[in-house]
Structures are given as C-alpha cells and as structure tokens.
Amino acid sequence: MAQTLLRKVITLQRRKKLIPEHASVLVAFSGGIDSVALVLALLELKDFFKLKRVALAHINHGIRAQSDRDEDFAVEFARRKRLEIFVERFHVKKMAEEEGENLEALAREVRYKALRSIKQKEGFDIIATAHHLNDLVETVILWLVRGAGLEGLTGFDEKTEDIVRPLYLVTKEEIKDFVISRGEAWVEDATNYDINYARNRIRHRVLPELKKINASLEDSVLRLRDILKKEGEFINEQALKALKECTQGQALRRDVLTSLHPALQRRVIYLWLGIRDLRKIDQVLSLAKKGGIMELGDGKRLKAEGDYLYLQRQEG
C-alpha cells in the first residue's frame, strides 16, 4: 500500500496538471504526518514533476504548548533533507482575543497570508498543502450538517488559485503507511483528538460509524463530488446568465430574481454574495420577496426596498 500514495499523486498530476514543469514549490509544512508525506512524495517524484525548487514554510501560530517543539522538528527535518525552510511566528490566540475573532478562522487566515507573503517574496510559483481525501470527506460532511447547497457539498478543489493539493486522492491510511515505510518520524498535534472541535467529532466518531456501513466511504464521496461538480457547473452557467439579467448597477432586480427557478435563485445569491450556507441563502431570498433589512456581518447588510435588493457596506 505504501506505493499507492505515489501512484495516486502521479495519476492526479496527469489528470489535472496541478504543478507546471520547472516550478518552484513552497510546501506548507506543519511537521505532522500529512505534510511529511507530501514532502517525501515531492522529493521522490522530483524528476517526474521536473521541479526546479522545493522548500518548506512553517507557520508557528503560538497557540499550543507544543508549537516550539513543532518548529524545532520542522527545522531539523529541513536540515536532514537539505531543504530551505522559512519560519514565521505569530501569537494568534492574543490576536483573536484583541480582535474578537474566531481562533480557528483567524489562524487559517494568518497562515495563508503568511504563505503567500513568503511565496511572493522568495519567488515561488505555487504553494502545496497536504490536504487529502479524508479531509475532503470531513469537509463535505461538515457542510452537510451545517446546511449547504452544491457548492458546500463539493468541498474543496485539487487546486485553488496558487494553492495545489497533490495528496487529494490519497487516504489517511495510505499516508500513514507511506511515511512508516520510509522510516520517517512526525509530530502529533494533540488538538486533533479534541472532540470539542466539530471536525474532530466527525473524524473520530462519525466517520468510523459510516465506514462500518461502507468501507469505501472515501471513494464514494469522491464519486459523489465529481457528479455534483459537473451538475453544479451546468447550473452555474445558467445562473451566471440569470445574474446578468437580475443585475442593475450594484443591486439585483427583485422581480427578475424571484421569477427564476428556485435552484437558479439560490445559485444567483451564491454568486452575488459568496454565501454557502443554504439557510442564509433562503433568508436572503425571503428578504427579496418580502422586503426589509438583513445583517450579513463583516459590516455588510442587505436592503430590499422598491424594485431592488441592495448590498450596503456600513461605515466604521
């Protein structure tokens, strides 16, 4: 099974051309087993990818007691593999308290901002992250529970702008087998077992039960995603045309919007506002029909008055 990971990475590259030839790749490296597997795979397949440069970026969020241990591991791993490593340190917990932000969301925002800053400053072409098939399954289930439309249920893509995910087709079990077969160590993040986090409850309690029903759950979710993706692309084409018909300046015409098929109404709102939460989308559509004001957060509100649905940005 250890070689399965490499075969799947090669298959994905041939299908999607995630990494261009002669690319300089910056790997988001936490020191966990997933990122260790990603680096090992890229090094073993360096000739296949025709990579020009591979380097690591370790973002120390300063959240956990083990943060410095993880940084030390990352630096030592890079030294052993003779790779460049760029380390950025933050005090995200303090930042979240001061700004009143969600800790997980802020950590993610800080991480990607730092990665892109390193990429631009040091001249890399793309950023590679170690997201894998189990991450995709967890994301789909999380969005299902929250109440999402097609956009949420398709999870995330193999590539998003300058972010590539070479392990996209690889399961967690295959990652573990691969790293162990190479005799490599990794660091464990204790918070991955904290079931106070919704994703961890899905990982440790929900998925094991679902896999008792279907041992090939990951492959089934991947097939479902591909089906939903293709159907979503068709609906998206129709919704883009509908959005154009609805749009008047910075507003939407309420009569045109509410005359559309419900599936197109929802997709138009998603395209206009970028909202994935199906319940919130339905609230917007109700507003468009009845009139009134709706707070969206982040200093934005919607106002349905007269013939139009307006998006307003509040001052201050």
C-alpha positions in Angstrom: 0.0 0.0 0.0 3.0 2.3 0.5 3.4 2.8 -3.2 -0.3 3.6 -3.6 0.3 7.1 -2.5 2.9 7.8 -5.2 0.7 6.2 -7.9 -2.3 8.4 -6.8 -0.1 11.6 -6.8 1.1 10.7 -10.3 -2.5 10.0 -11.5 -3.7 13.3 -10.2 -0.9 15.2 -11.9 -1.5 13.5 -15.2 -5.3 14.3 -15.0 -5.1 17.8 -13.6 -1.6 19.2 -14.3 -1.5 20.7 -10.8 2.2 21.5 -10.9 3.7 23.1 -14.0 7.1 21.9 -15.3 10.2 23.5 -13.8 8.1 25.0 -10.9 9.4 26.3 -7.6 7.2 24.8 -4.9 6.7 26.1 -1.4 5.3 23.4 0.8 3.2 24.3 3.8 4.9 22.2 6.5 3.5 21.7 9.9 5.6 18.7 10.8 2.5 16.5 11.0 2.3 13.2 9.2 0.4 14.6 6.2 2.9 17.3 5.5 5.8 14.9 6.0 4.2 12.6 3.4 3.8 15.4 1.0 7.4 16.5 1.1 8.7 12.9 0.8 6.4 12.3 -2.2 7.6 15.5 -3.9 11.2 14.6 -3.4 10.8 11.1 -4.7 8.9 12.4 -7.7 11.0 15.4 -8.3 12.1 14.2 -11.7 8.6 13.2 -12.7 7.3 16.7 -11.8 10.5 18.3 -13.2 10.7 20.5 -10.2 13.1 23.4 -10.1 13.0 24.0 -6.4 11.3 22.6 -3.3 11.3 24.5 0.0 9.3 24.4 3.3 7.3 27.0 5.1 6.5 26.5 8.8 3.9 28.8 10.4 4.2 28.9 14.2 0.8 30.1 15.4 1.9 30.2 19.0 -1.4 28.6 20.1 -0.3 25.3 21.6 2.3 24.4 24.2 4.0 22.2 21.6 4.3 25.0 19.0 8.0 25.5 19.6 8.6 21.7 19.5 6.9 21.5 16.1 9.0 24.4 14.8 12.2 22.6 16.0 11.1 19.4 14.3 10.4 21.3 11.1 13.8 23.0 11.0 15.6 19.7 11.8 13.6 17.9 9.1 14.5 20.5 6.5 18.2 20.3 7.6 18.2 16.5 7.1 16.5 16.7 3.7 18.8 19.7 2.7 15.8 21.9 2.0 15.3 25.6 2.6 12.8 26.4 5.3 11.1 29.7 6.0 9.6 30.1 9.5 7.0 32.7 10.5 5.9 33.2 14.1 2.6 34.7 15.4 0.6 35.0 18.6 -2.7 34.1 17.1 -4.5 33.5 20.4 -3.7 37.0 21.5 -4.7 38.4 18.1 -8.0 36.6 18.3 -8.7 38.0 21.8 -7.8 41.5 20.8 -9.8 41.4 17.6 -12.7 39.3 18.8 -12.2 36.8 16.1 -12.8 33.1 15.9 -9.4 31.4 16.8 -9.5 28.7 14.1 -10.7 31.1 11.3 -8.0 33.7 12.3 -5.3 31.0 12.4 -6.2 29.9 8.9 -6.3 33.5 7.6 -2.9 34.2 9.2 -1.4 31.0 7.8 -2.4 31.6 4.2 -1.5 35.2 4.3 2.0 34.3 5.6 2.4 31.5 3.0 1.5 33.9 0.1 3.9 36.5 1.5 6.8 34.0 1.6 5.8 32.8 -1.9 5.9 36.3 -3.4 9.0 37.5 -1.5 11.1 34.4 -2.2 10.0 33.8 -5.8 8.0 30.6 -5.7 5.4 29.6 -8.3 2.9 27.7 -6.2 2.1 26.6 -2.6 1.5 22.9 -1.9 -0.6 21.9 1.0 -1.1 18.3 2.4 -4.9 18.2 2.2 -6.0 14.7 1.4 -9.1 12.6 0.6 -10.2 12.2 4.3 -10.0 16.0 4.7 -12.4 16.3 1.7 -14.8 13.8 3.2 -14.8 15.6 6.6 -15.4 18.9 4.8 -18.3 17.6 2.8 -20.0 16.1 6.0 -19.3 19.3 7.9 -21.1 21.4 5.2 -23.9 18.8 5.0 -24.5 19.2 8.7 -24.4 23.0 8.5 -26.9 23.0 5.7 -25.2 23.7 2.4 -26.1 23.6 -1.3 -24.0 22.1 -4.1 -21.1 24.5 -3.5 -20.6 23.3 0.1 -21.2 19.6 -0.7 -18.4 19.6 -3.3 -15.9 20.5 -0.6 -12.6 21.9 -2.0 -10.8 21.5 -5.3 -7.4 20.0 -6.2 -6.2 23.5 -7.0 -7.4 26.9 -5.8 -5.6 29.8 -7.4 -1.9 29.3 -6.4 -2.7 26.5 -3.9 -2.3 22.9 -5.0 -3.1 19.7 -3.1 -1.1 16.8 -4.6 -2.5 14.3 -2.0 -6.1 15.0 -3.0 -6.8 11.4 -4.0 -4.8 9.8 -1.1 -6.5 8.5 2.1 -5.1 9.0 5.6 -4.4 5.3 5.9 -2.2 5.4 2.8 -0.4 8.4 4.1 0.5 6.6 7.3 1.6 3.5 5.5 3.8 5.6 3.2 5.5 7.6 5.9 6.1 4.5 8.1 7.5 2.6 5.1 10.1 5.4 4.6 11.1 5.2 8.3 10.3 8.9 8.9 9.0 10.5 12.1 6.4 13.2 12.5 4.9 15.3 15.3 1.4 14.8 16.6 -1.0 17.7 17.3 -2.8 16.8 20.5 -5.7 19.1 19.5 -6.5 16.7 16.6 -8.1 14.5 19.2 -10.1 17.2 21.0 -13.7 16.4 20.2 -14.8 19.9 21.2 -13.9 20.8 17.6 -16.7 19.8 15.2 -14.2 18.4 12.6 -12.6 16.2 15.2 -16.0 14.8 16.2 -16.7 13.9 12.6 -13.2 12.4 12.2 -13.2 10.2 15.3 -16.9 9.5 15.9 -18.9 9.9 12.8 -16.6 8.6 10.0 -15.8 5.3 11.8 -19.6 4.5 12.0 -20.1 5.5 8.4 -17.2 3.2 7.3 -18.9 0.3 9.1 -21.7 0.8 6.5 -19.4 1.5 3.6 -15.7 0.6 3.9 -15.0 2.5 0.7 -16.6 5.7 2.0 -13.8 8.0 0.8 -14.1 6.7 -2.8 -17.9 7.0 -2.7 -17.7 10.6 -1.5 -15.2 11.4 -4.3 -17.6 9.9 -6.9 -20.4 11.9 -5.4 -18.4 15.1 -5.5 -17.5 14.5 -9.2 -21.2 14.1 -10.1 -22.2 17.2 -8.1 -19.3 19.2 -9.5 -20.4 18.5 -13.1 -24.1 19.3 -12.3 -23.0 22.4 -10.4 -21.0 23.6 -13.4 -24.1 23.3 -15.6 -26.3 25.2 -13.1 -23.5 27.8 -12.7 -23.6 28.6 -16.4 -27.3 29.2 -16.3 -27.0 31.2 -13.0 -24.4 33.5 -14.5 -26.8 34.4 -17.3 -29.6 34.9 -14.8 -27.3 37.0 -12.6 -26.6 39.3 -15.5 -30.3 39.6 -16.2 -31.0 40.4 -12.5 -28.2 42.9 -12.0 -28.9 46.7 -12.2 -25.8 48.6 -11.2 -24.8 47.4 -7.7 -28.3 45.9 -6.9 -30.5 43.0 -8.0 -33.9 43.4 -9.5 -36.3 41.7 -7.1 -38.9 40.8 -9.7 -36.4 39.1 -12.0 -34.7 37.2 -9.1 -37.9 35.9 -7.6 -39.3 34.8 -11.0 -36.4 32.3 -11.5 -36.5 28.6 -10.8 -35.6 28.1 -7.0 -32.4 26.3 -7.9 -31.3 29.3 -10.0 -32.4 31.8 -7.3 -30.1 30.1 -4.8 -27.2 30.0 -7.2 -27.6 33.6 -8.2 -27.4 34.6 -4.5 -24.3 32.4 -4.0 -22.6 34.0 -7.0 -23.5 37.5 -5.9 -22.7 37.2 -2.2 -20.4 34.2 -1.9 -22.7 32.6 0.7 -22.6 28.8 1.0 -24.9 28.4 4.0 -28.2 27.2 2.5 -30.3 28.6 5.4 -28.8 32.0 5.0 -29.3 32.0 1.2 -33.0 31.1 1.8 -33.2 34.1 4.3 -31.9 36.4 1.5 -34.5 35.1 -0.9 -37.2 35.6 1.7 -36.0 39.1 2.1 -36.1 39.7 -1.6 -39.7 38.6 -1.7 -41.0 40.4 1.5 -38.7 43.4 1.7 -36.7 44.7 4.7 -33.1 44.7 6.0 -30.8 41.8 6.8 -27.4 42.0 8.5 -24.8 39.8 6.9 -21.9 40.6 9.3 -18.5 42.0 8.4 -20.0 45.4 8.1 -22.4 44.3 5.3 -26.2 44.4 5.1 -28.9 43.7 2.6 -31.8 46.0 2.0 -34.8 45.1 -0.1 -36.8 48.2 -1.0 -38.8 49.1 -4.0 -37.7 47.2 -7.1 -34.3 46.3 -5.9 -32.2 44.3 -3.4 -29.2 46.4 -2.4 -25.9 45.3 -0.8 -24.7 48.0 1.6 -21.4 48.5 3.4 -21.7 50.1 6.8 -19.2 52.9 7.7 -16.7 52.4 10.5 
